[in-house]
Amino acid sequence: MTRELDAFHSDGNEILVLGIGNYLMGDEGVGVQFINRIDKSKFPEGISFIDGGTGGFTLIPYIENHKKVIIVDATMDGKEEGTITLLKPRFSDDFPISLSGHNFGLKDMVDILSMMDTMPEIYLYTITISKMEPMCMTLSSKVDAAIEKVTTQILQQIEKIKN
């Protein structure tokens, strides 16, 4: 992960697309599965892509160097598995309580960025999962199908941002 992150630390791009999750926890890793599976050539130029894993605080320098950050992550919010929800959090309290376990670092990171007045505009796309499966690298069918849907939604969001 570090080598990939170093490549994007100061790339000058305005928009960052960031996938978060644990690849070894089944559906909980949908954010990193998304980043690793999308066809980046379908995206306009000037977009950075990062597999953030469960990076938390280590992602601060990369996030604060972009004006807009699009995050894809799993959530256990009780909705139907594979449901995609768009949130625009500005503070850690704006994040859903039901984000999966690694997001305690993400919430703290948002508070730090707010305090340092380096908070970019965040678009958080959550994909509903029903369980985490340790030592599982595959996604359930509904969560897997959500990757293509969220990709389309993010491409539309980027089009709105750029215009």
Backbone bond lengths (Angstrom), bond angles and torsions (degrees), N, CA, C in turn:
res aa  C-N    CA-C-N  psi(-1)  N-CA   C-N-CA  omega(-1)  CA-C   N-CA-C  phi
1 M - - - 1.450 - - 1.523 110.97 -
2 T 1.321 119.57 -41.37 1.455 122.09 -174.98 1.520 112.16 -58.26
3 R 1.315 117.47 -44.05 1.461 120.68 -179.04 1.525 110.10 -60.53
4 E 1.335 117.20 -43.46 1.465 120.59 179.41 1.528 110.38 -64.63
5 L 1.321 117.20 -42.38 1.460 120.38 179.99 1.520 111.08 -64.93
6 D 1.328 117.73 -41.80 1.462 120.40 179.71 1.518 111.60 -59.18
7 A 1.307 116.69 -34.53 1.462 120.81 -178.64 1.522 111.65 -65.84
8 F 1.323 117.61 -23.65 1.460 120.47 -175.62 1.518 113.04 -111.78
9 H 1.322 117.78 7.77 1.465 120.21 -174.32 1.527 112.73 -58.24
10 S 1.298 118.06 -46.52 1.463 119.31 -177.43 1.531 109.84 -134.33
11 D 1.319 116.00 57.14 1.459 120.24 -174.89 1.527 113.45 -83.47
12 G 1.320 117.68 -7.65 1.455 120.36 177.44 1.518 114.21 80.01
13 N 1.327 118.20 -2.78 1.461 120.22 178.49 1.521 110.37 -72.64
14 E 1.324 114.98 145.84 1.456 120.68 -177.71 1.531 112.19 -82.04
15 I 1.332 117.81 -29.92 1.466 121.99 -174.09 1.529 110.00 -115.94
16 L 1.328 114.83 132.75 1.459 122.34 175.77 1.525 108.35 -114.80
17 V 1.329 117.20 130.86 1.461 122.39 171.78 1.524 105.82 -108.43
18 L 1.328 115.66 120.28 1.452 122.90 -170.12 1.522 110.37 -124.86
19 G 1.321 116.40 123.19 1.458 121.02 174.18 1.509 109.31 -101.87
20 I 1.330 115.72 133.06 1.460 120.87 -177.69 1.527 108.98 -123.91
21 G 1.314 116.04 142.73 1.456 120.25 176.05 1.508 111.78 153.24
22 N 1.305 114.89 174.27 1.453 121.60 179.80 1.523 108.27 -108.17
23 Y 1.303 116.04 108.69 1.463 123.99 -177.00 1.527 112.67 -56.41
24 L 1.334 117.05 -24.69 1.464 121.84 -176.67 1.524 113.82 -95.18
25 M 1.351 116.61 15.08 1.472 120.55 -177.82 1.525 111.92 -123.21
26 G 1.320 117.58 32.80 1.460 120.85 176.92 1.516 111.99 63.91
27 D 1.327 116.60 -130.98 1.466 122.27 -176.09 1.529 113.17 -58.58
28 E 1.315 117.15 -24.96 1.464 120.84 179.77 1.530 110.85 -61.75
29 G 1.316 117.66 -21.46 1.454 122.27 179.90 1.515 114.27 -91.56
30 V 1.326 118.33 16.65 1.471 120.40 -175.39 1.526 112.45 -59.50
31 G 1.302 119.23 -32.95 1.465 121.19 -179.76 1.523 112.38 -64.21
32 V 1.330 116.60 -43.69 1.462 119.34 178.73 1.525 111.13 -75.41
33 Q 1.328 116.70 -33.00 1.467 119.79 174.46 1.535 109.51 -61.75
34 F 1.323 116.87 -41.56 1.467 122.54 177.85 1.532 109.88 -57.50
35 I 1.322 117.56 -53.26 1.467 121.94 -177.42 1.515 111.55 -59.88
36 N 1.308 116.83 -40.64 1.456 120.65 -176.00 1.523 113.74 -78.79
37 R 1.337 117.69 -16.03 1.460 120.05 -176.65 1.527 114.87 -107.28
38 I 1.315 118.60 -17.23 1.460 118.73 -176.60 1.523 111.27 -69.85
39 D 1.318 114.70 153.97 1.460 122.11 176.13 1.526 106.81 -89.60
40 K 1.323 116.18 98.76 1.466 120.90 -175.28 1.532 112.36 -64.42
41 S 1.315 117.09 -19.47 1.469 119.69 179.23 1.533 111.85 -69.91
42 K 1.323 117.88 -16.02 1.471 121.18 177.63 1.526 111.62 -79.35
43 F 1.328 116.28 -11.20 1.454 121.75 -178.13 1.522 109.63 -93.09
44 P 1.340 116.68 149.73 1.474 118.50 176.96 1.526 110.84 -66.55
45 E 1.323 115.79 163.97 1.463 120.03 176.21 1.521 109.48 -66.58
46 G 1.322 115.70 160.49 1.464 120.00 177.58 1.517 113.79 86.64
47 I 1.329 116.99 19.73 1.461 121.56 178.59 1.525 108.11 -114.76
48 S 1.332 117.02 133.11 1.463 122.31 172.99 1.520 108.13 -98.35
49 F 1.315 117.10 145.23 1.462 122.79 177.78 1.519 108.41 -125.62
50 I 1.343 116.32 131.99 1.463 119.99 178.80 1.526 110.12 -136.84
51 D 1.322 114.83 131.89 1.460 122.49 167.54 1.525 104.18 -84.58
52 G 1.326 116.25 100.96 1.459 121.04 -175.81 1.512 114.19 -84.24
53 G 1.335 117.06 -5.79 1.455 119.32 -179.48 1.516 110.91 49.92
54 T 1.311 116.46 -128.93 1.464 122.08 175.96 1.530 109.12 -112.26
55 G 1.326 115.87 35.79 1.454 124.23 -170.00 1.512 118.42 -57.36
56 G 1.320 119.52 -33.50 1.458 120.74 179.48 1.518 113.50 52.17
57 F 1.351 116.47 -120.89 1.468 122.54 -175.53 1.530 113.65 -58.17
58 T 1.318 117.88 -31.63 1.466 119.87 -177.49 1.527 112.07 -67.09
59 L 1.319 117.37 -13.00 1.467 120.83 -179.89 1.535 112.84 -86.72
60 I 1.316 117.54 -10.70 1.473 121.42 -175.90 1.531 112.80 -52.15
61 P 1.342 120.22 -51.31 1.473 118.91 -177.81 1.531 113.21 -59.65
62 Y 1.315 117.31 -32.67 1.459 121.03 -177.94 1.526 111.39 -77.50
63 I 1.323 115.88 -36.92 1.459 120.00 -179.78 1.525 110.36 -72.21
64 E 1.328 117.90 -44.05 1.458 119.67 -176.23 1.523 112.90 -70.25
65 N 1.326 118.05 -13.76 1.462 121.37 178.11 1.521 113.46 -88.91
66 H 1.323 117.76 8.24 1.457 122.52 178.28 1.528 109.29 -125.96
67 K 1.311 117.31 145.65 1.466 121.39 179.70 1.514 111.86 -78.60
68 K 1.337 116.47 -32.37 1.468 122.09 -179.08 1.525 107.57 -130.79
69 V 1.331 115.59 135.16 1.459 121.00 179.95 1.522 108.47 -129.18
70 I 1.327 114.72 125.47 1.461 121.78 177.02 1.518 106.76 -108.05
71 I 1.334 115.73 120.02 1.459 121.39 -176.67 1.529 109.12 -113.28
72 V 1.335 116.08 136.57 1.466 121.39 173.26 1.518 107.06 -116.91
73 D 1.339 115.81 127.88 1.454 120.67 -176.33 1.529 109.80 -152.90
74 A 1.317 115.11 161.24 1.460 122.36 176.73 1.522 110.22 -84.69
75 T 1.330 115.42 152.62 1.455 120.99 173.06 1.519 109.10 -143.68
76 M 1.312 115.47 152.01 1.472 121.84 174.50 1.521 106.59 -113.54
77 D 1.328 115.47 77.94 1.457 120.84 -173.48 1.520 113.88 -104.19
78 G 1.321 117.85 7.08 1.451 121.03 177.57 1.523 114.68 83.72
79 K 1.323 117.18 -4.60 1.463 120.20 176.98 1.526 108.68 -77.08
80 E 1.324 116.36 173.30 1.462 120.40 178.63 1.523 109.81 -62.40
81 E 1.314 114.95 137.33 1.455 121.31 179.78 1.534 110.15 -53.45
82 G 1.337 116.14 132.86 1.459 121.38 -179.20 1.520 114.15 92.21
83 T 1.334 117.87 -3.22 1.462 121.89 178.39 1.524 109.61 -67.42
84 I 1.325 116.11 134.23 1.463 122.06 179.16 1.524 108.34 -105.40
85 T 1.320 116.31 130.38 1.456 121.81 179.68 1.525 108.38 -128.03
86 L 1.330 117.09 135.26 1.460 121.74 175.66 1.518 109.51 -103.73
87 L 1.321 115.40 127.18 1.462 122.69 176.17 1.521 108.37 -123.40
88 K 1.323 116.88 152.84 1.465 121.06 175.06 1.535 108.43 -123.19
89 P 1.337 116.56 74.13 1.466 119.98 -177.61 1.525 112.22 -71.97
90 R 1.325 115.27 142.13 1.462 120.61 174.55 1.519 111.19 -114.54
91 F 1.331 115.83 -23.93 1.459 121.98 -179.72 1.526 107.98 -134.03
92 S 1.310 117.63 162.62 1.469 119.96 -177.84 1.522 111.61 -60.31
93 D 1.335 117.47 -31.15 1.463 120.29 178.59 1.520 112.35 -66.65
94 D 1.323 117.61 -17.00 1.461 121.40 179.07 1.522 112.50 -80.11
95 F 1.343 117.64 -13.22 1.458 121.32 178.27 1.520 109.11 -77.81
96 P 1.315 118.11 145.43 1.468 118.92 177.52 1.520 110.73 -64.95
97 I 1.319 115.73 143.08 1.458 121.16 179.85 1.526 110.22 -61.57
98 S 1.308 115.78 -29.22 1.460 121.08 -171.66 1.521 114.63 -88.05
99 L 1.333 118.86 12.71 1.461 118.51 174.07 1.524 108.17 -60.44
100 S 1.306 116.27 151.04 1.456 119.63 -175.60 1.526 111.93 -66.15
101 G 1.328 116.50 167.67 1.456 124.51 -167.76 1.503 118.05 -50.29
102 H 1.337 119.75 -41.25 1.464 120.92 -175.88 1.519 112.57 -67.17
103 N 1.318 118.11 -11.98 1.454 120.71 -173.47 1.515 114.43 -78.83
104 F 1.331 118.14 -2.35 1.459 117.85 171.62 1.524 108.20 -59.31
105 G 1.321 118.35 -39.89 1.455 122.10 175.85 1.511 112.15 -65.28
106 L 1.321 117.66 -37.41 1.461 122.20 178.78 1.527 110.64 -64.78
107 K 1.318 116.87 -43.76 1.468 120.30 178.64 1.530 111.02 -63.64
108 D 1.325 117.08 -43.65 1.461 121.00 177.99 1.526 110.83 -62.79
109 M 1.324 116.07 -39.54 1.463 121.57 179.48 1.537 110.14 -60.98
110 V 1.322 117.09 -41.30 1.461 121.13 178.93 1.525 110.34 -63.49
111 D 1.327 117.24 -40.77 1.471 119.93 176.70 1.524 111.12 -61.89
112 I 1.323 117.19 -41.83 1.468 120.77 179.31 1.525 110.52 -63.60
113 L 1.323 116.97 -45.86 1.467 120.35 179.12 1.520 111.39 -61.53
114 S 1.329 117.07 -37.71 1.472 120.76 177.87 1.526 110.70 -66.29
115 M 1.331 116.67 -43.80 1.467 120.37 -179.82 1.523 111.36 -65.06
116 M 1.333 116.79 -35.48 1.462 120.92 -179.60 1.532 111.24 -83.17
117 D 1.326 116.76 -1.05 1.460 123.25 -178.82 1.538 111.72 56.41
118 T 1.339 115.56 38.05 1.468 121.17 177.20 1.527 110.50 -121.61
119 M 1.323 115.82 23.31 1.455 121.30 -176.56 1.526 110.81 -74.14
120 P 1.324 117.63 119.36 1.468 119.71 175.33 1.531 109.57 -79.03
121 E 1.309 115.96 174.85 1.460 120.70 172.75 1.528 106.54 -77.87
122 I 1.339 116.88 123.86 1.457 121.65 -176.00 1.521 110.78 -110.29
123 Y 1.325 114.69 134.70 1.462 123.34 172.01 1.519 105.50 -116.83
124 L 1.333 116.97 110.89 1.455 121.81 -177.30 1.529 109.25 -104.04
125 Y 1.319 115.31 113.42 1.462 121.27 174.97 1.521 107.42 -98.45
126 T 1.332 115.76 114.00 1.456 119.46 176.63 1.527 108.82 -101.29
127 I 1.311 114.91 145.88 1.466 121.87 174.96 1.527 106.11 -119.44
128 T 1.327 115.35 122.75 1.457 120.75 -176.92 1.523 111.46 -69.98
129 I 1.329 113.89 130.05 1.467 121.00 173.75 1.526 107.51 -119.92
130 S 1.335 115.96 160.36 1.466 118.51 179.26 1.521 112.86 -106.11
131 K 1.356 116.81 -18.41 1.466 118.90 -179.76 1.522 110.14 -160.92
132 M 1.324 114.27 161.50 1.457 121.62 172.32 1.526 107.11 -109.76
133 E 1.321 116.36 134.90 1.459 120.71 -179.39 1.520 109.86 -118.79
134 P 1.336 117.55 104.07 1.464 119.95 179.11 1.525 111.74 -57.52
135 M 1.335 115.00 140.65 1.456 124.00 177.26 1.524 112.77 62.00
136 C 1.327 116.12 32.85 1.460 122.18 176.89 1.527 107.47 -122.17
137 M 1.332 116.89 128.50 1.468 120.50 -177.81 1.524 112.86 -109.19
138 T 1.317 117.50 9.30 1.465 120.19 179.65 1.525 109.90 -109.68
139 L 1.321 114.55 156.45 1.460 121.23 179.09 1.522 109.47 -102.32
140 S 1.334 116.09 149.69 1.461 120.05 173.01 1.530 107.89 -65.77
141 S 1.314 117.70 161.10 1.471 120.91 -173.59 1.528 112.59 -62.12
142 K 1.327 118.86 -40.65 1.474 120.91 -178.61 1.529 111.54 -69.70
143 V 1.315 117.07 -38.68 1.467 120.63 178.58 1.525 109.29 -70.52
144 D 1.319 117.05 -40.42 1.458 121.60 177.43 1.536 110.45 -59.74
145 A 1.325 116.96 -44.43 1.475 121.47 179.97 1.526 111.61 -64.45
146 A 1.323 117.21 -26.67 1.465 120.98 -179.52 1.524 112.10 -68.11
147 I 1.326 118.50 -22.72 1.471 120.88 -178.74 1.528 110.45 -61.99
148 E 1.302 117.99 -45.91 1.464 120.31 179.04 1.530 110.90 -64.90
149 K 1.329 116.22 -39.91 1.474 120.68 -179.52 1.527 111.00 -65.99
150 V 1.335 116.87 -44.80 1.464 119.64 -178.59 1.521 110.30 -68.70
151 T 1.318 117.52 -31.92 1.466 120.66 176.67 1.525 109.90 -61.47
152 T 1.326 116.88 -45.39 1.467 121.31 177.62 1.522 110.77 -60.89
153 Q 1.326 116.94 -44.56 1.464 120.68 179.63 1.530 111.53 -63.01
154 I 1.316 116.94 -39.55 1.463 120.74 -179.59 1.520 110.69 -69.26
155 L 1.320 117.58 -40.37 1.476 120.06 175.80 1.530 110.26 -59.18
156 Q 1.329 117.14 -41.35 1.473 120.99 177.27 1.522 110.85 -65.53
157 Q 1.327 116.90 -40.22 1.471 121.00 179.10 1.521 110.68 -64.00
158 I 1.316 117.42 -42.27 1.466 121.21 179.05 1.524 109.93 -63.39
159 E 1.317 117.30 -39.58 1.468 121.29 177.56 1.529 110.06 -59.53
160 K 1.337 117.18 -42.61 1.484 121.78 177.67 1.532 110.66 -64.54
161 I 1.333 116.22 -43.17 1.464 120.73 -178.41 1.523 110.65 -62.55
162 K 1.314 115.89 -43.70 1.467 120.74 -175.14 1.529 112.57 -74.32
163 N 1.318 117.74 -19.47 1.486 119.91 -179.32 1.492 113.10 -98.33
